[in-house]
Amino acid sequence: MSNLQKAAILEGEILSEAVLDARAMCSMNFARDEFNKLYDLLYPVCEPHEEGPMRDIARHLEQVRIFSRNFCWAHRHLGASYGVVGERPGVDEEVNAEQAGGDL
């Protein structure tokens, strides 16, 4: 009798680690700021409820913050090195023009 275990056969795909550059992290910082505004508006209204949709909204607000790791909070300085969305000279003007369908 052999004490060796059989090798497990794994199927699937090996994924590389996710990488955020300064631009993506800048967007995460913006998303965190916007989420905080939404949280400040909704959570005080939803939190006191014991059940129902308002309680579900409060739970989902907390889960977004927890499972997004607060929008990559540990790497916020990388995004800050790229600038603040809406305040980056030469960058945000181009984005706003593209969204409006115009040229600079």
Biopython code that builds the backbone (N, CA, C, O; Angstrom):
import numpy as np
from Bio.PDB.StructureBuilder import StructureBuilder

atoms = [
    (1, "MET", "N", (0.843, -1.185, 0.000)),
    (1, "MET", "CA", (0.000, 0.000, 0.000)),
    (1, "MET", "C", (0.883, 1.242, 0.000)),
    (1, "MET", "O", (1.835, 1.326, 0.776)),
    (2, "SER", "N", (0.582, 2.184, -0.845)),
    (2, "SER", "CA", (1.393, 3.376, -0.995)),
    (2, "SER", "C", (0.828, 4.525, -0.165)),
    (2, "SER", "O", (-0.384, 4.734, -0.118)),
    (3, "ASN", "N", (1.710, 5.257, 0.480)),
    (3, "ASN", "CA", (1.319, 6.433, 1.253)),
    (3, "ASN", "C", (1.340, 7.712, 0.427)),
    (3, "ASN", "O", (1.040, 8.789, 0.943)),
    (4, "LEU", "N", (1.687, 7.604, -0.838)),
    (4, "LEU", "CA", (1.743, 8.778, -1.700)),
    (4, "LEU", "C", (0.331, 9.189, -2.115)),
    (4, "LEU", "O", (-0.501, 8.352, -2.463)),
    (5, "GLN", "N", (0.089, 10.467, -2.071)),
    (5, "GLN", "CA", (-1.210, 10.968, -2.491)),
    (5, "GLN", "C", (-1.200, 11.199, -3.992)),
    (5, "GLN", "O", (-0.160, 11.486, -4.586)),
    (6, "LYS", "N", (-2.365, 11.071, -4.589)),
    (6, "LYS", "CA", (-2.467, 11.323, -6.017)),
    (6, "LYS", "C", (-2.383, 12.827, -6.266)),
    (6, "LYS", "O", (-2.864, 13.627, -5.464)),
    (7, "ALA", "N", (-1.783, 13.190, -7.358)),
    (7, "ALA", "CA", (-1.698, 14.598, -7.741)),
    (7, "ALA", "C", (-3.062, 15.061, -8.227)),
    (7, "ALA", "O", (-3.735, 14.361, -8.983)),
    (8, "ALA", "N", (-3.451, 16.214, -7.797)),
    (8, "ALA", "CA", (-4.724, 16.781, -8.233)),
    (8, "ALA", "C", (-4.558, 17.402, -9.609)),
    (8, "ALA", "O", (-3.536, 18.023, -9.902)),
    (9, "ILE", "N", (-5.549, 17.234, -10.432)),
    (9, "ILE", "CA", (-5.532, 17.845, -11.750)),
    (9, "ILE", "C", (-6.343, 19.130, -11.661)),
    (9, "ILE", "O", (-7.529, 19.118, -11.334)),
    (10, "LEU", "N", (-5.687, 20.216, -11.955)),
    (10, "LEU", "CA", (-6.346, 21.517, -11.901)),
    (10, "LEU", "C", (-6.615, 21.997, -13.311)),
    (10, "LEU", "O", (-5.764, 21.895, -14.194)),
    (11, "GLU", "N", (-7.786, 22.509, -13.501)),
    (11, "GLU", "CA", (-8.133, 23.087, -14.786)),
    (11, "GLU", "C", (-8.375, 24.568, -14.604)),
    (11, "GLU", "O", (-8.776, 25.012, -13.528)),
    (12, "GLY", "N", (-8.137, 25.321, -15.634)),
    (12, "GLY", "CA", (-8.390, 26.749, -15.558)),
    (12, "GLY", "C", (-7.248, 27.541, -16.129)),
    (12, "GLY", "O", (-6.466, 27.050, -16.943)),
    (13, "GLU", "N", (-7.168, 28.748, -15.697)),
    (13, "GLU", "CA", (-6.213, 29.695, -16.249)),
    (13, "GLU", "C", (-5.481, 30.374, -15.091)),
    (13, "GLU", "O", (-6.100, 30.771, -14.104)),
    (14, "ILE", "N", (-4.179, 30.501, -15.219)),
    (14, "ILE", "CA", (-3.397, 31.205, -14.214)),
    (14, "ILE", "C", (-3.428, 32.680, -14.567)),
    (14, "ILE", "O", (-3.055, 33.074, -15.672)),
    (15, "LEU", "N", (-3.867, 33.473, -13.637)),
    (15, "LEU", "CA", (-3.978, 34.911, -13.865)),
    (15, "LEU", "C", (-2.818, 35.637, -13.213)),
    (15, "LEU", "O", (-2.348, 35.254, -12.142)),
    (16, "SER", "N", (-2.369, 36.678, -13.865)),
    (16, "SER", "CA", (-1.313, 37.490, -13.271)),
    (16, "SER", "C", (-1.938, 38.440, -12.254)),
    (16, "SER", "O", (-3.153, 38.639, -12.234)),
    (17, "GLU", "N", (-1.100, 39.014, -11.426)),
    (17, "GLU", "CA", (-1.590, 39.970, -10.442)),
    (17, "GLU", "C", (-2.108, 41.212, -11.158)),
    (17, "GLU", "O", (-1.603, 41.596, -12.213)),
    (18, "ALA", "N", (-3.108, 41.821, -10.572)),
    (18, "ALA", "CA", (-3.635, 43.064, -11.125)),
    (18, "ALA", "C", (-2.657, 44.189, -10.828)),
    (18, "ALA", "O", (-2.056, 44.235, -9.754)),
    (19, "VAL", "N", (-2.506, 45.074, -11.764)),
    (19, "VAL", "CA", (-1.591, 46.196, -11.602)),
    (19, "VAL", "C", (-2.369, 47.486, -11.851)),
    (19, "VAL", "O", (-3.050, 47.629, -12.867)),
    (20, "LEU", "N", (-2.258, 48.405, -10.923)),
    (20, "LEU", "CA", (-2.872, 49.717, -11.091)),
    (20, "LEU", "C", (-1.771, 50.741, -11.321)),
    (20, "LEU", "O", (-0.831, 50.846, -10.533)),
    (21, "ASP", "N", (-1.894, 51.484, -12.395)),
    (21, "ASP", "CA", (-0.938, 52.567, -12.603)),
    (21, "ASP", "C", (-1.461, 53.822, -11.914)),
    (21, "ASP", "O", (-2.542, 53.813, -11.324)),
    (22, "ALA", "N", (-0.697, 54.885, -11.992)),
    (22, "ALA", "CA", (-1.065, 56.126, -11.295)),
    (22, "ALA", "C", (-2.406, 56.661, -11.791)),
    (22, "ALA", "O", (-3.194, 57.184, -11.003)),
    (23, "ARG", "N", (-2.667, 56.534, -13.074)),
    (23, "ARG", "CA", (-3.933, 57.037, -13.625)),
    (23, "ARG", "C", (-5.123, 56.248, -13.063)),
    (23, "ARG", "O", (-6.126, 56.835, -12.657)),
    (24, "ALA", "N", (-5.005, 54.925, -13.044)),
    (24, "ALA", "CA", (-6.090, 54.090, -12.510)),
    (24, "ALA", "C", (-6.290, 54.362, -11.023)),
    (24, "ALA", "O", (-7.422, 54.389, -10.541)),
    (25, "MET", "N", (-5.201, 54.560, -10.303)),
    (25, "MET", "CA", (-5.317, 54.826, -8.870)),
    (25, "MET", "C", (-5.914, 56.200, -8.630)),
    (25, "MET", "O", (-6.628, 56.402, -7.648)),
    (26, "CYS", "N", (-5.633, 57.145, -9.510)),
    (26, "CYS", "CA", (-6.254, 58.464, -9.431)),
    (26, "CYS", "C", (-7.768, 58.317, -9.545)),
    (26, "CYS", "O", (-8.515, 58.975, -8.821)),
    (27, "SER", "N", (-8.218, 57.459, -10.450)),
    (27, "SER", "CA", (-9.651, 57.203, -10.593)),
    (27, "SER", "C", (-10.218, 56.529, -9.354)),
    (27, "SER", "O", (-11.349, 56.811, -8.959)),
    (28, "MET", "N", (-9.449, 55.645, -8.739)),
    (28, "MET", "CA", (-9.885, 55.007, -7.485)),
    (28, "MET", "C", (-10.062, 56.060, -6.387)),
    (28, "MET", "O", (-11.024, 56.010, -5.620)),
    (29, "ASN", "N", (-9.137, 57.002, -6.317)),
    (29, "ASN", "CA", (-9.255, 58.064, -5.318)),
    (29, "ASN", "C", (-10.533, 58.870, -5.545)),
    (29, "ASN", "O", (-11.243, 59.210, -4.599)),
    (30, "PHE", "N", (-10.814, 59.170, -6.812)),
    (30, "PHE", "CA", (-12.026, 59.912, -7.151)),
    (30, "PHE", "C", (-13.271, 59.091, -6.793)),
    (30, "PHE", "O", (-14.227, 59.615, -6.221)),
    (31, "ALA", "N", (-13.245, 57.798, -7.137)),
    (31, "ALA", "CA", (-14.378, 56.926, -6.820)),
    (31, "ALA", "C", (-14.603, 56.851, -5.311)),
    (31, "ALA", "O", (-15.746, 56.840, -4.856)),
    (32, "ARG", "N", (-13.522, 56.799, -4.535)),
    (32, "ARG", "CA", (-13.648, 56.760, -3.070)),
    (32, "ARG", "C", (-14.293, 58.041, -2.559)),
    (32, "ARG", "O", (-15.174, 57.996, -1.700)),
    (33, "ASP", "N", (-13.858, 59.179, -3.083)),
    (33, "ASP", "CA", (-14.441, 60.462, -2.662)),
    (33, "ASP", "C", (-15.928, 60.527, -3.000)),
    (33, "ASP", "O", (-16.735, 60.970, -2.182)),
    (34, "GLU", "N", (-16.288, 60.089, -4.199)),
    (34, "GLU", "CA", (-17.694, 60.097, -4.608)),
    (34, "GLU", "C", (-18.513, 59.119, -3.768)),
    (34, "GLU", "O", (-19.641, 59.420, -3.376)),
    (35, "PHE", "N", (-17.941, 57.950, -3.496)),
    (35, "PHE", "CA", (-18.646, 56.974, -2.666)),
    (35, "PHE", "C", (-18.871, 57.532, -1.259)),
    (35, "PHE", "O", (-19.938, 57.347, -0.674)),
    (36, "ASN", "N", (-17.860, 58.211, -0.726)),
    (36, "ASN", "CA", (-18.008, 58.797, 0.615)),
    (36, "ASN", "C", (-19.146, 59.814, 0.662)),
    (36, "ASN", "O", (-19.862, 59.899, 1.659)),
    (37, "LYS", "N", (-19.314, 60.583, -0.411)),
    (37, "LYS", "CA", (-20.431, 61.535, -0.475)),
    (37, "LYS", "C", (-21.765, 60.793, -0.487)),
    (37, "LYS", "O", (-22.702, 61.172, 0.216)),
    (38, "LEU", "N", (-21.841, 59.733, -1.290)),
    (38, "LEU", "CA", (-23.054, 58.920, -1.349)),
    (38, "LEU", "C", (-23.336, 58.269, 0.006)),
    (38, "LEU", "O", (-24.475, 58.246, 0.472)),
    (39, "TYR", "N", (-22.292, 57.747, 0.620)),
    (39, "TYR", "CA", (-22.416, 57.109, 1.933)),
    (39, "TYR", "C", (-22.953, 58.107, 2.965)),
    (39, "TYR", "O", (-23.855, 57.790, 3.740)),
    (40, "ASP", "N", (-22.388, 59.306, 2.961)),
    (40, "ASP", "CA", (-22.829, 60.327, 3.926)),
    (40, "ASP", "C", (-24.299, 60.702, 3.729)),
    (40, "ASP", "O", (-24.980, 61.053, 4.693)),
    (41, "LEU", "N", (-24.787, 60.633, 2.509)),
    (41, "LEU", "CA", (-26.191, 60.932, 2.240)),
    (41, "LEU", "C", (-27.120, 59.783, 2.638)),
    (41, "LEU", "O", (-28.174, 60.008, 3.231)),
    (42, "LEU", "N", (-26.722, 58.554, 2.306)),
    (42, "LEU", "CA", (-27.620, 57.416, 2.469)),
    (42, "LEU", "C", (-27.533, 56.697, 3.811)),
    (42, "LEU", "O", (-28.557, 56.308, 4.372)),
    (43, "TYR", "N", (-26.329, 56.519, 4.325)),
    (43, "TYR", "CA", (-26.177, 55.669, 5.508)),
    (43, "TYR", "C", (-26.965, 56.165, 6.721)),
    (43, "TYR", "O", (-27.603, 55.352, 7.390)),
    (44, "PRO", "N", (-26.950, 57.458, 7.031)),
    (44, "PRO", "CA", (-27.730, 57.905, 8.196)),
    (44, "PRO", "C", (-29.231, 57.622, 8.058)),
    (44, "PRO", "O", (-29.919, 57.417, 9.059)),
    (45, "VAL", "N", (-29.729, 57.612, 6.844)),
    (45, "VAL", "CA", (-31.145, 57.341, 6.608)),
    (45, "VAL", "C", (-31.429, 55.835, 6.704)),
    (45, "VAL", "O", (-32.488, 55.427, 7.181)),
    (46, "CYS", "N", (-30.482, 55.023, 6.251)),
    (46, "CYS", "CA", (-30.696, 53.576, 6.148)),
    (46, "CYS", "C", (-30.328, 52.803, 7.407)),
    (46, "CYS", "O", (-30.991, 51.820, 7.738)),
    (47, "GLU", "N", (-29.305, 53.221, 8.103)),
    (47, "GLU", "CA", (-28.732, 52.451, 9.211)),
    (47, "GLU", "C", (-29.713, 52.133, 10.333)),
    (47, "GLU", "O", (-29.662, 51.020, 10.857)),
    (48, "PRO", "N", (-30.608, 53.045, 10.739)),
    (48, "PRO", "CA", (-31.488, 52.732, 11.865)),
    (48, "PRO", "C", (-32.509, 51.620, 11.589)),
    (48, "PRO", "O", (-33.082, 51.070, 12.529)),
    (49, "HIS", "N", (-32.739, 51.286, 10.337)),
    (49, "HIS", "CA", (-33.748, 50.290, 9.999)),
    (49, "HIS", "C", (-33.252, 48.886, 10.330)),
    (49, "HIS", "O", (-32.107, 48.533, 10.050)),
    (50, "GLU", "N", (-34.132, 48.098, 10.929)),
    (50, "GLU", "CA", (-33.793, 46.734, 11.327)),
    (50, "GLU", "C", (-33.927, 45.731, 10.185)),
    (50, "GLU", "O", (-33.246, 44.705, 10.175)),
    (51, "GLU", "N", (-34.807, 46.024, 9.218)),
    (51, "GLU", "CA", (-35.039, 45.096, 8.115)),
    (51, "GLU", "C", (-35.590, 45.856, 6.917)),
    (51, "GLU", "O", (-35.904, 47.044, 6.997)),
    (52, "GLY", "N", (-35.696, 45.141, 5.812)),
    (52, "GLY", "CA", (-36.260, 45.736, 4.609)),
    (52, "GLY", "C", (-35.207, 46.351, 3.703)),
    (52, "GLY", "O", (-34.009, 46.217, 3.952)),
    (53, "PRO", "N", (-35.654, 47.021, 2.657)),
    (53, "PRO", "CA", (-34.730, 47.547, 1.657)),
    (53, "PRO", "C", (-33.755, 48.587, 2.202)),
    (53, "PRO", "O", (-32.612, 48.656, 1.749)),
    (54, "MET", "N", (-34.185, 49.388, 3.159)),
    (54, "MET", "CA", (-33.268, 50.398, 3.712)),
    (54, "MET", "C", (-32.092, 49.726, 4.424)),
    (54, "MET", "O", (-30.956, 50.185, 4.314)),
    (55, "ARG", "N", (-32.359, 48.658, 5.140)),
    (55, "ARG", "CA", (-31.286, 47.927, 5.822)),
    (55, "ARG", "C", (-30.358, 47.278, 4.795)),
    (55, "ARG", "O", (-29.145, 47.223, 4.996)),
    (56, "ASP", "N", (-30.937, 46.783, 3.686)),
    (56, "ASP", "CA", (-30.127, 46.187, 2.621)),
    (56, "ASP", "C", (-29.192, 47.221, 2.002)),
    (56, "ASP", "O", (-28.033, 46.923, 1.716)),
    (57, "ILE", "N", (-29.695, 48.434, 1.795)),
    (57, "ILE", "CA", (-28.858, 49.503, 1.246)),
    (57, "ILE", "C", (-27.690, 49.782, 2.187)),
    (57, "ILE", "O", (-26.552, 49.909, 1.735)),
    (58, "ALA", "N", (-27.954, 49.879, 3.482)),
    (58, "ALA", "CA", (-26.890, 50.129, 4.464)),
    (58, "ALA", "C", (-25.851, 49.009, 4.421)),
    (58, "ALA", "O", (-24.650, 49.271, 4.474)),
    (59, "ARG", "N", (-26.312, 47.763, 4.325)),
    (59, "ARG", "CA", (-25.389, 46.621, 4.282)),
    (59, "ARG", "C", (-24.544, 46.667, 3.019)),
    (59, "ARG", "O", (-23.339, 46.420, 3.071)),
    (60, "HIS", "N", (-25.159, 46.982, 1.890)),
    (60, "HIS", "CA", (-24.413, 47.042, 0.625)),
    (60, "HIS", "C", (-23.390, 48.187, 0.636)),
    (60, "HIS", "O", (-22.295, 48.043, 0.093)),
    (61, "LEU", "N", (-23.738, 49.301, 1.242)),
    (61, "LEU", "CA", (-22.776, 50.403, 1.364)),
    (61, "LEU", "C", (-21.539, 49.945, 2.129)),
    (61, "LEU", "O", (-20.411, 50.240, 1.733)),
    (62, "GLU", "N", (-21.753, 49.233, 3.212)),
    (62, "GLU", "CA", (-20.620, 48.734, 3.999)),
    (62, "GLU", "C", (-19.809, 47.708, 3.213)),
    (62, "GLU", "O", (-18.580, 47.709, 3.272)),
    (63, "GLN", "N", (-20.494, 46.833, 2.479)),
    (63, "GLN", "CA", (-19.789, 45.803, 1.722)),
    (63, "GLN", "C", (-18.945, 46.390, 0.596)),
    (63, "GLN", "O", (-17.853, 45.893, 0.320)),
    (64, "VAL", "N", (-19.434, 47.431, -0.050)),
    (64, "VAL", "CA", (-18.635, 48.076, -1.095)),
    (64, "VAL", "C", (-17.325, 48.579, -0.505)),
    (64, "VAL", "O", (-16.256, 48.378, -1.082)),
    (65, "ARG", "N", (-17.415, 49.225, 0.629)),
    (65, "ARG", "CA", (-16.207, 49.774, 1.251)),
    (65, "ARG", "C", (-15.259, 48.657, 1.676)),
    (65, "ARG", "O", (-14.052, 48.752, 1.450)),
    (66, "ILE", "N", (-15.784, 47.618, 2.278)),
    (66, "ILE", "CA", (-14.939, 46.525, 2.786)),
    (66, "ILE", "C", (-14.303, 45.739, 1.645)),
    (66, "ILE", "O", (-13.089, 45.535, 1.635)),
    (67, "PHE", "N", (-15.118, 45.296, 0.681)),
    (67, "PHE", "CA", (-14.601, 44.404, -0.345)),
    (67, "PHE", "C", (-13.832, 45.115, -1.449)),
    (67, "PHE", "O", (-13.124, 44.463, -2.217)),
    (68, "SER", "N", (-13.950, 46.422, -1.547)),
    (68, "SER", "CA", (-13.112, 47.164, -2.490)),
    (68, "SER", "C", (-11.805, 47.567, -1.804)),
    (68, "SER", "O", (-10.952, 48.226, -2.399)),
    (69, "ARG", "N", (-11.666, 47.158, -0.541)),
    (69, "ARG", "CA", (-10.551, 47.576, 0.303)),
    (69, "ARG", "C", (-10.500, 49.094, 0.327)),
    (69, "ARG", "O", (-9.439, 49.712, 0.239)),
    (70, "ASN", "N", (-11.694, 49.671, 0.450)),
    (70, "ASN", "CA", (-11.887, 51.121, 0.466)),
    (70, "ASN", "C", (-11.224, 51.767, -0.748)),
    (70, "ASN", "O", (-10.494, 52.753, -0.646)),
    (71, "PHE", "N", (-11.516, 51.163, -1.900)),
    (71, "PHE", "CA", (-11.023, 51.681, -3.185)),
    (71, "PHE", "C", (-9.489, 51.792, -3.177)),
    (71, "PHE", "O", (-8.914, 52.818, -3.539)),
    (72, "CYS", "N", (-8.855, 50.692, -2.749)),
    (72, "CYS", "CA", (-7.385, 50.578, -2.749)),
    (72, "CYS", "C", (-6.727, 51.685, -1.922)),
    (72, "CYS", "O", (-5.749, 52.294, -2.356)),
    (73, "TRP", "N", (-7.264, 51.935, -0.746)),
    (73, "TRP", "CA", (-6.787, 52.990, 0.148)),
    (73, "TRP", "C", (-5.277, 52.932, 0.368)),
    (73, "TRP", "O", (-4.621, 53.972, 0.425)),
    (74, "ALA", "N", (-4.727, 51.738, 0.491)),
    (74, "ALA", "CA", (-3.291, 51.605, 0.780)),
    (74, "ALA", "C", (-2.422, 52.211, -0.322)),
    (74, "ALA", "O", (-1.263, 52.546, -0.080)),
    (75, "HIS", "N", (-2.967, 52.353, -1.517)),
    (75, "HIS", "CA", (-2.183, 52.866, -2.653)),
    (75, "HIS", "C", (-2.625, 54.263, -3.091)),
    (75, "HIS", "O", (-2.323, 54.685, -4.207)),
    (76, "ARG", "N", (-3.328, 54.973, -2.232)),
    (76, "ARG", "CA", (-3.899, 56.270, -2.594)),
    (76, "ARG", "C", (-2.849, 57.288, -2.998)),
    (76, "ARG", "O", (-3.134, 58.174, -3.804)),
    (77, "HIS", "N", (-1.631, 57.184, -2.453)),
    (77, "HIS", "CA", (-0.591, 58.161, -2.763)),
    (77, "HIS", "C", (-0.122, 58.050, -4.214)),
    (77, "HIS", "O", (0.279, 59.045, -4.818)),
    (78, "LEU", "N", (-0.173, 56.840, -4.768)),
    (78, "LEU", "CA", (0.176, 56.661, -6.178)),
    (78, "LEU", "C", (-0.781, 57.464, -7.046)),
    (78, "LEU", "O", (-0.353, 58.136, -7.984)),
    (79, "GLY", "N", (-2.072, 57.399, -6.742)),
    (79, "GLY", "CA", (-3.063, 58.163, -7.494)),
    (79, "GLY", "C", (-2.886, 59.652, -7.311)),
    (79, "GLY", "O", (-3.078, 60.430, -8.245)),
    (80, "ALA", "N", (-2.520, 60.048, -6.102)),
    (80, "ALA", "CA", (-2.317, 61.478, -5.823)),
    (80, "ALA", "C", (-1.157, 62.015, -6.661)),
    (80, "ALA", "O", (-1.140, 63.193, -7.018)),
    (81, "SER", "N", (-0.190, 61.152, -6.972)),
    (81, "SER", "CA", (0.931, 61.607, -7.797)),
    (81, "SER", "C", (0.475, 61.914, -9.220)),
    (81, "SER", "O", (1.152, 62.647, -9.941)),
    (82, "TYR", "N", (-0.654, 61.367, -9.627)),
    (82, "TYR", "CA", (-1.186, 61.613, -10.970)),
    (82, "TYR", "C", (-2.068, 62.850, -11.010)),
    (82, "TYR", "O", (-2.315, 63.411, -12.078)),
    (83, "GLY", "N", (-2.531, 63.265, -9.869)),
    (83, "GLY", "CA", (-3.373, 64.446, -9.791)),
    (83, "GLY", "C", (-4.751, 64.116, -9.254)),
    (83, "GLY", "O", (-5.031, 62.978, -8.877)),
    (84, "VAL", "N", (-5.598, 65.117, -9.226)),
    (84, "VAL", "CA", (-6.961, 64.966, -8.738)),
    (84, "VAL", "C", (-7.899, 65.116, -9.926)),
    (84, "VAL", "O", (-7.808, 66.086, -10.678)),
    (85, "VAL", "N", (-8.802, 64.155, -10.093)),
    (85, "VAL", "CA", (-9.749, 64.210, -11.202)),
    (85, "VAL", "C", (-10.505, 65.528, -11.148)),
    (85, "VAL", "O", (-11.031, 65.913, -10.104)),
    (86, "GLY", "N", (-10.552, 66.212, -12.281)),
    (86, "GLY", "CA", (-11.234, 67.494, -12.359)),
    (86, "GLY", "C", (-10.329, 68.680, -12.138)),
    (86, "GLY", "O", (-10.729, 69.821, -12.371)),
    (87, "GLU", "N", (-9.093, 68.424, -11.682)),
    (87, "GLU", "CA", (-8.173, 69.523, -11.387)),
    (87, "GLU", "C", (-6.813, 69.351, -12.055)),
    (87, "GLU", "O", (-5.855, 70.024, -11.675)),
    (88, "ARG", "N", (-6.708, 68.454, -13.051)),
    (88, "ARG", "CA", (-5.419, 68.202, -13.697)),
    (88, "ARG", "C", (-5.299, 69.038, -14.961)),
    (88, "ARG", "O", (-6.010, 68.776, -15.931)),
    (89, "PRO", "N", (-4.423, 70.033, -14.981)),
    (89, "PRO", "CA", (-4.275, 70.872, -16.164)),
    (89, "PRO", "C", (-3.825, 70.051, -17.370)),
    (89, "PRO", "O", (-2.912, 69.232, -17.274)),
    (90, "GLY", "N", (-4.471, 70.282, -18.489)),
    (90, "GLY", "CA", (-4.097, 69.594, -19.712)),
    (90, "GLY", "C", (-4.673, 68.204, -19.855)),
    (90, "GLY", "O", (-4.687, 67.664, -20.961)),
    (91, "VAL", "N", (-5.148, 67.604, -18.780)),
    (91, "VAL", "CA", (-5.705, 66.255, -18.842)),
    (91, "VAL", "C", (-7.222, 66.322, -18.816)),
    (91, "VAL", "O", (-7.883, 65.782, -19.703)),
    (92, "ASP", "N", (-7.769, 66.967, -17.826)),
    (92, "ASP", "CA", (-9.215, 66.993, -17.662)),
    (92, "ASP", "C", (-9.905, 67.813, -18.745)),
    (92, "ASP", "O", (-11.051, 67.530, -19.094)),
    (93, "GLU", "N", (-9.227, 68.823, -19.282)),
    (93, "GLU", "CA", (-9.817, 69.589, -20.370)),
    (93, "GLU", "C", (-10.031, 68.694, -21.586)),
    (93, "GLU", "O", (-11.058, 68.784, -22.260)),
    (94, "GLU", "N", (-9.037, 67.815, -21.867)),
    (94, "GLU", "CA", (-9.138, 66.900, -22.991)),
    (94, "GLU", "C", (-10.276, 65.911, -22.779)),
    (94, "GLU", "O", (-11.045, 65.641, -23.702)),
    (95, "VAL", "N", (-10.385, 65.376, -21.583)),
    (95, "VAL", "CA", (-11.433, 64.403, -21.268)),
    (95, "VAL", "C", (-12.796, 65.064, -21.387)),
    (95, "VAL", "O", (-13.714, 64.492, -21.974)),
    (96, "ASN", "N", (-12.935, 66.256, -20.840)),
    (96, "ASN", "CA", (-14.213, 66.957, -20.899)),
    (96, "ASN", "C", (-14.593, 67.278, -22.348)),
    (96, "ASN", "O", (-15.764, 67.184, -22.716)),
    (97, "ALA", "N", (-13.620, 67.652, -23.160)),
    (97, "ALA", "CA", (-13.889, 67.954, -24.559)),
    (97, "ALA", "C", (-14.331, 66.704, -25.317)),
    (97, "ALA", "O", (-15.249, 66.764, -26.135)),
    (98, "GLU", "N", (-13.673, 65.559, -25.043)),
    (98, "GLU", "CA", (-14.044, 64.304, -25.675)),
    (98, "GLU", "C", (-15.466, 63.909, -25.307)),
    (98, "GLU", "O", (-16.230, 63.459, -26.160)),
    (99, "GLN", "N", (-15.819, 64.076, -24.041)),
    (99, "GLN", "CA", (-17.159, 63.723, -23.593)),
    (99, "GLN", "C", (-18.204, 64.623, -24.210)),
    (99, "GLN", "O", (-19.326, 64.189, -24.470)),
    (100, "ALA", "N", (-17.845, 65.878, -24.447)),
    (100, "ALA", "CA", (-18.774, 66.822, -25.062)),
    (100, "ALA", "C", (-18.800, 66.674, -26.574)),
    (100, "ALA", "O", (-19.662, 67.239, -27.247)),
    (101, "GLY", "N", (-17.840, 65.902, -27.109)),
    (101, "GLY", "CA", (-17.798, 65.705, -28.549)),
    (101, "GLY", "C", (-17.106, 66.818, -29.292)),
    (101, "GLY", "O", (-17.266, 66.949, -30.506)),
    (102, "GLY", "N", (-16.338, 67.624, -28.581)),
    (102, "GLY", "CA", (-15.660, 68.761, -29.207)),
    (102, "GLY", "C", (-14.169, 68.585, -29.225)),
    (102, "GLY", "O", (-13.641, 67.558, -28.797)),
    (103, "ASP", "N", (-13.499, 69.590, -29.721)),
    (103, "ASP", "CA", (-12.041, 69.627, -29.751)),
    (103, "ASP", "C", (-11.549, 70.718, -28.834)),
    (103, "ASP", "O", (-12.293, 71.619, -28.447)),
    (104, "LEU", "N", (-10.282, 70.620, -28.497)),
    (104, "LEU", "CA", (-9.659, 71.686, -27.693)),
    (104, "LEU", "C", (-9.280, 72.854, -28.566)),
    (104, "LEU", "O", (-8.744, 73.846, -28.072)),
]
sb = StructureBuilder()
sb.init_structure("model")
sb.init_model(0)
sb.init_chain("A")
sb.init_seg("    ")
for serial, (resi, resn, name, xyz) in enumerate(atoms, 1):
    if name == "N":
        sb.init_residue(resn, " ", resi, " ")
    sb.init_atom(name, np.array(xyz, "f"), 0.0, 1.0, " ", f" {name:<3s}", serial, name[0])
structure = sb.get_structure()
